[in-house]
Amino acid sequence: MKNHILNINYWKTAIFFGLIVFAMQFTSCESSDSSGSEITVTKVFLEDVNSAVPDREVNFARLGQTIRVEGSGFSHLKKVYINGYSTYFNVVYVSDTSFLISISKDTPTLEAAADIRNTIRLVNDNFETTFSFEIRSSAPTITNISNTLPKAGEKITVYGTGLTEVSKVIFPGNIETTTGITSDKDGKFFTVVVPNGVSDAGGSLLIKCSNGGAYSPAYFNFKKGLLLNFDDKGAQGYWNTTSMITPTDLVSTITGVENTSQGKYVPHRPSRVASFDAAKNRCSEVWTSGSSPEDNWRSLLTTYIPATTPLDQIAFQFDIFVPTAWSNTGFLKICLSNAFNGGEWAGACYNYVPWIVDGKVKEFQTTGWTTVTIPLSKIYAYSDATKNYTFETILAYREAANYKNFGIYFENSDIKLKNITGVDSTTEFPSSATSISVATDNWRIVSLKTPVFNDFSN
């Protein structure tokens, strides 16, 4: 089926450009064929076979896109310079009154000299002309937000690509801000102060920058998805085991810089425990109650996240605070139900090891509370990308579980790198005794669906 779709798209594109070439050649027969006549430009069109308007008049285009230039004097076109960059074009797609050209991804944009930025220069045998035309980098993207459940007045960092000169951020509830924004010159991130009035229903951030617009995934301030915040959402479950974290172990002391704690939170090494021994699993555990309605995910969540949603479009989020460097030992086990003895690297769980990055140890530490996002497709039992797992898969698993508590262990056993990367390796990280402080709060299920930003209104 995939190859069939690709073939349809190929022929659709081929026919589209074939018709353009035919029209261009027909026009050229009516035009003067004199060598190097004066060049004029009247209009520029964006060519996009997949758009509702495949031949659209525009005043800007992005790297990698194809444009059609209308005017006259193109028959003996020799050179095209876009932002000063000599750009290849195929003479087959050139007539006296129109030509096609793709904007090379190597074309400079912000780094182009001011006098040639946003210009296209055309040269034939005897004449040349330069006209103004905005050239934008590839469309900006948002890949991560430092804290997706901040308080008003707090600063967040938004990461991505092409985030240059951000001028406006629109928060859920259509709350706009144009102040308190600082942009990275390379477009890798920007910071913004969260305004008052952001909707508790949550949703996507929409940003406007010099490179266009972009949406974040629809997980900002999504309080509807809260499972447990240790204050007034959800219910904590606990029973008599030495590893159990009870309500008396919770902390409410204000912690963090810029993004501070919100009411009570859970320390995964409670103050009554000086340290965790090496080579030990299930060092501490904290759970939801496992009872309805607090743990009925179907009634709690499917109004907002349909059961048919692909699993890679849903995530478990929590906020974390690690005030001292965490490395070399220890991890958090995310458990979809109360069915684990500890030490598992399989089944309906996921082990979060933030201090191993690209196969190497890298200290993990936060100055304030930051958000962790774990797509549900990373849960080991459902990580096979060839299977069409949906939210219904998770719902059915939890509904069939004997104990429906959702929880987190702190574990401190040896780690095999292959269990993290899925690639065969002999590398191991032996555990050691640790007194690391790791706290979490605001456990929630969120949507990773990202609206598509259109440069054009239709």
Secondary structure as UniProt FT lines:
FT   HELIX           2..29
FT   TURN            35..36
FT   STRAND          40..47
FT   TURN            49..50
FT   STRAND          55..57
FT   STRAND          60..62
FT   TURN            63..64
FT   STRAND          66..72
FT   TURN            75..76
FT   STRAND          79..82
FT   TURN            83..84
FT   STRAND          85..86
FT   HELIX           91..93
FT   STRAND          98..102
FT   TURN            105..106
FT   TURN            110..111
FT   TURN            114..118
FT   STRAND          119..123
FT   STRAND          128..132
FT   STRAND          134..136
FT   STRAND          141..145
FT   TURN            152..153
FT   STRAND          155..161
FT   STRAND          168..171
FT   TURN            172..174
FT   STRAND          175..177
FT   STRAND          181..183
FT   TURN            185..186
FT   STRAND          189..193
FT   TURN            196..197
FT   TURN            200..201
FT   STRAND          206..209
FT   TURN            210..211
FT   STRAND          212..215
FT   TURN            218..219
FT   HELIX           223..225
FT   STRAND          226..228
FT   STRAND          236..237
FT   TURN            242..243
FT   HELIX           247..249
FT   STRAND          265..267
FT   TURN            271..272
FT   TURN            278..279
FT   STRAND          280..288
FT   TURN            292..295
FT   HELIX           297..301
FT   TURN            302..304
FT   TURN            307..308
FT   HELIX           311..313
FT   STRAND          314..321
FT   STRAND          331..335
FT   STRAND          349..352
FT   TURN            354..355
FT   STRAND          356..357
FT   TURN            358..359
FT   STRAND          360..361
FT   STRAND          370..375
FT   HELIX           376..378
FT   HELIX           380..382
FT   TURN            385..386
FT   HELIX           391..400
FT   STRAND          407..412
FT   STRAND          415..416
FT   HELIX           417..421
FT   STRAND          428..429
FT   STRAND          439..447
//
